[in-house]
Amino acid sequence: SLIRRANTQGDFATVLRRGDETAGNILIVALEKGANPRLFERFPALDGPAIWSQIPSQTIDKYSNISEYCARRSGSDPDLWILELDVAFQQRLDGLLELDA
């Protein structure tokens, strides 16, 4: 549904890696107009819906570091989904993540 909502708004969204339909966690590579890459991961919460957390920028200061990080996470979590979202502006990304929490 996250991809569908992004595409409906005119943004780009795609699946980079498919995980398990029911057990897979989600990692998002987020771009704003093709630049400023950031990573977000959804983590389960103990007392409510899952929450999105941004991976610290020191970990992914270059796009090549994002690929390496995704490969490491995929290796440790075979159920992991990896999505890429390229949005027109930050507020759209914030809205997408809030709706999906």
C-alpha positions in Angstrom: 0.0 0.0 0.0 3.0 2.3 0.6 4.1 2.0 -3.0 0.5 2.5 -4.3 0.1 5.7 -2.2 3.4 7.1 -3.4 2.7 6.4 -7.0 -0.8 8.0 -6.6 0.9 11.2 -5.4 3.1 11.2 -8.5 6.2 10.0 -6.6 8.4 7.1 -7.6 8.3 3.9 -5.6 9.6 0.4 -6.3 10.5 -2.9 -4.6 14.3 -3.4 -4.6 14.1 -6.7 -2.7 11.1 -8.9 -1.8 10.9 -10.5 1.6 8.4 -12.7 3.3 4.8 -11.6 2.8 3.8 -11.9 6.5 7.0 -11.9 8.6 9.3 -9.5 6.6 10.4 -6.2 8.1 10.7 -3.2 5.8 13.7 -1.0 4.9 13.1 2.1 2.9 15.7 3.9 0.8 14.2 7.5 0.6 15.3 10.1 -1.8 14.1 13.6 -2.4 14.1 14.4 -6.2 16.9 11.7 -6.6 19.2 13.2 -4.0 19.8 13.2 -0.2 19.5 9.5 0.4 18.2 8.4 3.8 17.3 5.0 5.2 14.3 4.2 7.3 13.4 0.9 9.0 10.1 -0.1 10.6 10.4 -1.6 14.0 7.7 -3.3 16.0 6.5 -1.5 19.1 5.7 -3.2 22.3 2.5 -1.3 23.0 1.1 -0.2 19.6 1.7 0.0 15.9 5.1 -0.3 14.4 7.3 2.8 14.2 9.6 4.1 11.5 13.1 5.0 12.6 15.8 6.8 10.5 19.1 5.0 10.2 21.8 7.5 11.4 23.3 9.5 8.5 26.9 8.6 9.5 26.1 5.1 8.5 25.0 6.1 5.0 26.8 9.2 4.0 27.2 8.0 0.4 24.8 6.1 -1.9 27.3 3.2 -2.1 27.1 2.9 1.7 23.3 2.4 1.3 23.9 -0.6 -1.0 26.4 -2.1 1.5 24.0 -1.5 4.4 21.1 -3.1 2.6 23.2 -6.1 1.6 24.3 -6.6 5.3 20.7 -6.3 6.5 19.5 -8.7 3.8 22.1 -11.2 4.9 21.0 -11.1 8.5 17.3 -10.9 7.8 16.2 -13.1 4.8 12.6 -11.9 5.2 13.5 -8.2 4.8 11.7 -6.1 2.2 13.7 -3.2 0.7 11.7 -0.4 -1.0 12.9 2.8 -2.7 10.8 5.9 -2.5 11.8 9.1 -4.5 9.5 11.9 -3.5 9.1 15.5 -4.6 9.5 16.9 -1.2 10.1 15.9 2.4 6.6 16.4 3.6 5.3 13.8 1.2 7.7 11.2 2.7 6.7 12.2 6.2 3.0 11.7 5.3 3.6 8.3 3.7 5.5 7.0 6.7 2.9 8.4 9.2 0.1 6.6 7.3 2.0 3.3 7.2 3.0 3.3 10.9 
